[in-house]
Amino acid sequence: MSFDPFEKRRVGASQVEIARLGLGTAPLGGWPEAVSAQTAIATVQRAWDRGIRFFDTAPFYGAGQAELFLAQALAGKPREDFRVSTKTGRLIVPGSDAVEFFKGARPFHSVFDFSADGVESSVRDSRTRLCLGAPDLMLVHDPDAHHAEVLQQAYPKLRAMRDAGEFGALGVGMNYVEPLVRFANEADFDVFLLAGRYTLLEQTALDELFPLAQERGIAIVLGGVFNSGLLIEPTAGAMYDYAPASSEILAKARAIEAVCRTFDVPLRTAALQFAAAHPAVTSMVIGARTPGEVDDTLTSTNLAIPGEFWTVLKHRGLVRPDAPVPG
């Protein structure tokens, strides 16, 4: 069964509602290849024309470039009609050593800063780049080695800023499950963005994070449901978690793809609909770097997948038996 990408759901205990599918803008910051302003703006415009009204970005994406492109694309559109998520914890500072992870980035680089003053400056800088007033979601970005500092400095300041109306909902965005479990137990967040850890290739979030999020009323937004493109085209040299996929991971992706071929189901369609099926998942953000990729994603929400497909995946040990599936 397909799902409605435009259905709106509440973000935790906040007053913010977001659609079940949003556009992720990391590719517009220049990952894995540079994107021109014209293409970036056309990509956001295609998403808008197709009905997408939730957009996720971050200062880290191209040293502010993705935020600037998003601002240009959304300029003049009614602010009450869309929702924007951005992130904090990295300050963008001048320098010739632009972020190497992003291609064609501006001549700036990012530095981690989870101090109270640092996150306040980051939020204000994002508001300036976005020119959209108060962001709807503000996520502490990749605080992997900064857990204590986030709880002691960033979190109290951001909670006060949220309560003062400088943004709508407060959360954390990470690539790892265990730190989010700790944050759920130690503070009061509205939303977690989990990238790459609940996909057809990995379901570690099932064990503790998703049940805890449901218990605590924390919205889950998924990113990276295609695992850096491996769950679109699992060819030699394909990426997984932003690096070349190991032979073991590549073999598993190809085994899933083989089942997809048997049932005439596109791999990306299976990946997208599987991730959306868990009841803890409020929304997903899917990166796109061209208008055509936006179209491909929305097509994947509408294709029906037979129930037997999921049965075969579980029978072959390719998906955990306790994972919810569409239907």
Secondary structure, DSSP 4 states (H G I P E B T S, - for coil): ----TT-EEE-TTSS-EEESEEEE-GGGGTSSS---HHHHHHHHHHHHHTT--EEE--TTTTTTHHHHHHHHHHTTS-GGG-EEEEEESEEEEE-S---TTSTT--SEEEEE--SHHHHHHHHHHHHHHH-SSS-SEEEEE--TT-HHHIIIIIHHHHHHHHHTTSSSEEEEEES-HHHHHHHHHHS--SEEEEESSSSSS--GGGTTHHHHHHHHT-EEEEE-TTGGGTTT---TT-EETTEEPPHHHHHHHHHHHHHHHHHT--HHHHHHHHHHTSTTEEEEEEE-SSHHHHHHHHHHHH----HHHHHHHHHTTSS-TTS----
